[in-house]
Structure formats: C-alpha cells, structure tokens
Amino acid sequence: MRIPSIAGTWYPSNASQIERLFFPWTEAHSSDMRPSAIILPHAGYAYSGDIAAEACSHVDPSPYRHIIILAPSHRLAIGAQASAEPSGDVATPFGPAHFSETLQKKLLALPHAVHIPQA
C-alpha cells in the first residue's frame, strides 16, 4: 500500500480532524448533478478547502464506477510525462483507496504515462 508522503503536513492525517475542518463547508447540499469531471483547486485546505468542499458537496459519488484523481508532482519535475501508480492501494485518512487494475493498465498504456515512484 502506498503511504502519502505529506499526510499530517498540508492536511490532517486523521479523518475526524478533516471532517471537523470541512463540516462548515459541506452542510446538506442536494443536487441532481452528475458531472463527467470536477476540477478542484489544488492548494492547502486553508487556501482552497472551502471551494473544493463546496464543489464536492453537490455530487453524490455512489453512481460512479471509477474516480480518477490527477495531481501535480510536488517532489519531482517529470516534464511532459504523467506518472501513474502501477498497482496497489493508496492509504488515506478515511481508509485505503482501492485501485482498479484494469483502469491502471489502460492509464499506463497511454503515450506519456509511466510509473515514476518518486513522483
């Protein structure tokens, strides 16, 4: 299982701390929206957490079979390549995020996709 390298630094490593932090932003929203994609800001929770939580609070994730998370590499310049995890799960404060092996193979088959463990 891949362990996040910055858990507890830019964001809490404890699920209950994250829930307390986001509660003011995620109070009961209802929506029939089922977007194909959500583009969220990528910054520390103190800077953009309210916007990310607001966007996510309008979407029910249950009908989705797959969720793909794209993020920049904070520790390594990888140029025009995209690094994809080849296998296994990723630890999160809310429990492991399970990867689809079928989807992983499809992602790694893309022209610029490689696995760079340090990314």
Contacts in CASP RR format, 6 or more apart in sequence:
PFRMAT RR
TARGET T0000
AUTHOR 0000-0000-0000
METHOD contacts of the structure
MODEL  1
MRIPSIAGTWYPSNASQIERLFFPWTEAHSSDMRPSAIILPHAGYAYSGD
IAAEACSHVDPSPYRHIIILAPSHRLAIGAQASAEPSGDVATPFGPAHFS
ETLQKKLLALPHAVHIPQA
1 88 0 8 1.000
1 89 0 8 1.000
1 90 0 8 1.000
1 91 0 8 1.000
1 96 0 8 1.000
2 85 0 8 1.000
2 88 0 8 1.000
2 89 0 8 1.000
2 90 0 8 1.000
2 91 0 8 1.000
3 91 0 8 1.000
4 90 0 8 1.000
4 91 0 8 1.000
4 92 0 8 1.000
5 75 0 8 1.000
6 74 0 8 1.000
7 13 0 8 1.000
7 91 0 8 1.000
7 93 0 8 1.000
10 44 0 8 1.000
10 45 0 8 1.000
11 18 0 8 1.000
11 44 0 8 1.000
11 45 0 8 1.000
11 93 0 8 1.000
12 18 0 8 1.000
12 21 0 8 1.000
12 93 0 8 1.000
13 93 0 8 1.000
14 93 0 8 1.000
15 93 0 8 1.000
15 94 0 8 1.000
15 95 0 8 1.000
17 93 0 8 1.000
18 93 0 8 1.000
18 94 0 8 1.000
21 45 0 8 1.000
22 45 0 8 1.000
22 49 0 8 1.000
22 53 0 8 1.000
24 50 0 8 1.000
25 49 0 8 1.000
25 50 0 8 1.000
25 53 0 8 1.000
25 54 0 8 1.000
25 57 0 8 1.000
26 53 0 8 1.000
26 54 0 8 1.000
26 56 0 8 1.000
26 57 0 8 1.000
27 57 0 8 1.000
29 54 0 8 1.000
29 57 0 8 1.000
29 58 0 8 1.000
31 58 0 8 1.000
31 59 0 8 1.000
31 60 0 8 1.000
33 58 0 8 1.000
33 59 0 8 1.000
34 59 0 8 1.000
34 60 0 8 1.000
34 63 0 8 1.000
35 59 0 8 1.000
38 55 0 8 1.000
38 56 0 8 1.000
38 59 0 8 1.000
40 48 0 8 1.000
40 51 0 8 1.000
40 52 0 8 1.000
40 55 0 8 1.000
40 56 0 8 1.000
41 47 0 8 1.000
41 48 0 8 1.000
41 49 0 8 1.000
41 51 0 8 1.000
41 52 0 8 1.000
42 48 0 8 1.000
42 71 0 8 1.000
42 72 0 8 1.000
43 49 0 8 1.000
61 67 0 8 1.000
66 100 0 8 1.000
66 103 0 8 1.000
68 103 0 8 1.000
68 107 0 8 1.000
73 83 0 8 1.000
73 116 0 8 1.000
73 119 0 8 1.000
75 118 0 8 1.000
75 119 0 8 1.000
76 116 0 8 1.000
76 118 0 8 1.000
76 119 0 8 1.000
78 116 0 8 1.000
78 119 0 8 1.000
80 112 0 8 1.000
81 112 0 8 1.000
81 113 0 8 1.000
81 114 0 8 1.000
81 116 0 8 1.000
82 110 0 8 1.000
82 112 0 8 1.000
82 113 0 8 1.000
82 114 0 8 1.000
83 113 0 8 1.000
83 114 0 8 1.000
83 115 0 8 1.000
83 116 0 8 1.000
83 119 0 8 1.000
84 104 0 8 1.000
84 107 0 8 1.000
84 108 0 8 1.000
84 113 0 8 1.000
84 114 0 8 1.000
84 115 0 8 1.000
85 99 0 8 1.000
85 104 0 8 1.000
85 115 0 8 1.000
86 104 0 8 1.000
86 108 0 8 1.000
86 115 0 8 1.000
87 99 0 8 1.000
87 101 0 8 1.000
87 104 0 8 1.000
88 99 0 8 1.000
89 96 0 8 1.000
89 97 0 8 1.000
89 98 0 8 1.000
89 99 0 8 1.000
90 96 0 8 1.000
90 97 0 8 1.000
90 99 0 8 1.000
91 97 0 8 1.000
107 113 0 8 1.000
108 114 0 8 1.000
108 115 0 8 1.000
END
